[in-house]
Amino acid sequence: MMEVLLRIWVGHATHGITDRYTVDALKRDVKLRRETAEQVGLGFQLPDLETKLPVAPIAPNKPLDQIAASI
């Protein structure tokens, strides 16, 4: 993987004018970015979309004065 592409994907700044030109070229080269992403992978497995994960219940919506009085 190109080092400059890795820095962009992890949110780091680019170094110098050469990287800036490379970034501009990479922004236009969607095919290369997709191929690289597929080749590298995520590094972990996403859960199956059919799997039901536990979800915390939504807290009741109370006025602020009732919340402060109950503490």
Backbone torsions as a table, in degrees:
resi	resn	phi	psi	omega
1	MET	NA	143.5	178.7
2	MET	-68.2	134.1	-178.5
3	GLU	-60.3	-40.3	-179.3
4	VAL	-65.5	-35.9	177.8
5	LEU	-66.1	-42.0	177.2
6	LEU	-61.0	-44.9	179.3
7	ARG	-61.0	-39.4	179.5
8	ILE	-65.4	-46.9	-176.1
9	TRP	-64.6	-32.1	179.6
10	VAL	-91.5	1.9	173.0
11	GLY	88.6	14.5	178.5
12	HIS	-85.3	157.6	178.1
13	ALA	-73.5	154.8	175.3
14	THR	-85.5	159.2	-178.9
15	HIS	-108.5	119.0	171.1
16	GLY	73.6	176.6	-175.3
17	ILE	-72.1	-33.0	-179.9
18	THR	-62.6	-43.9	177.4
19	ASP	-62.7	-36.7	179.8
20	ARG	-63.6	-41.5	176.5
21	TYR	-65.5	-39.6	178.4
22	THR	-63.6	-41.7	178.6
23	VAL	-61.3	-44.1	178.3
24	ASP	-59.3	-41.2	179.1
25	ALA	-68.1	-40.0	-180.0
26	LEU	-66.6	-34.1	177.9
27	LYS	-60.7	-35.0	-179.5
28	ARG	-82.6	-21.9	-175.0
29	ASP	-95.4	74.0	-178.0
30	VAL	-64.1	-38.2	-178.4
31	LYS	-59.5	-45.9	179.9
32	LEU	-63.3	-43.3	-179.4
33	ARG	-64.0	-41.7	179.1
34	ARG	-66.2	-43.9	179.3
35	GLU	-62.4	-41.6	179.3
36	THR	-64.6	-43.9	179.5
37	ALA	-61.8	-41.7	178.5
38	GLU	-66.1	-38.9	-178.8
39	GLN	-68.3	-42.4	-176.7
40	VAL	-76.5	-40.6	-179.2
41	GLY	80.7	-177.8	-178.1
42	LEU	-88.1	-29.4	-174.8
43	GLY	90.9	0.2	176.7
44	PHE	-156.7	165.1	-179.3
45	GLN	-97.9	133.2	173.5
46	LEU	-78.7	144.8	177.9
47	PRO	-68.3	154.0	176.7
48	ASP	-61.4	135.7	-177.8
49	LEU	-65.0	-21.3	179.7
50	GLU	-79.4	-16.8	-178.6
51	THR	-68.8	130.6	177.8
52	LYS	-90.1	113.6	178.1
53	LEU	-91.4	147.0	179.0
54	PRO	-65.7	140.7	-178.9
55	VAL	-126.2	133.5	178.4
56	ALA	-68.1	144.4	178.2
57	PRO	-66.4	151.7	178.8
58	ILE	-78.0	130.7	179.9
59	ALA	-68.2	145.6	178.6
60	PRO	-64.6	146.7	-179.1
61	ASN	-87.0	105.6	-179.2
62	LYS	-111.8	148.2	172.8
63	PRO	-62.3	149.9	-175.2
64	LEU	-58.8	-38.3	-178.6
65	ASP	-66.2	-29.0	176.6
66	GLN	-74.3	-34.6	178.7
67	ILE	-67.3	-47.6	-179.4
68	ALA	-63.2	-35.9	-178.8
69	ALA	-71.8	-24.7	-176.3
70	SER	-88.3	-3.8	-178.2
71	ILE	-86.8	NA	NA
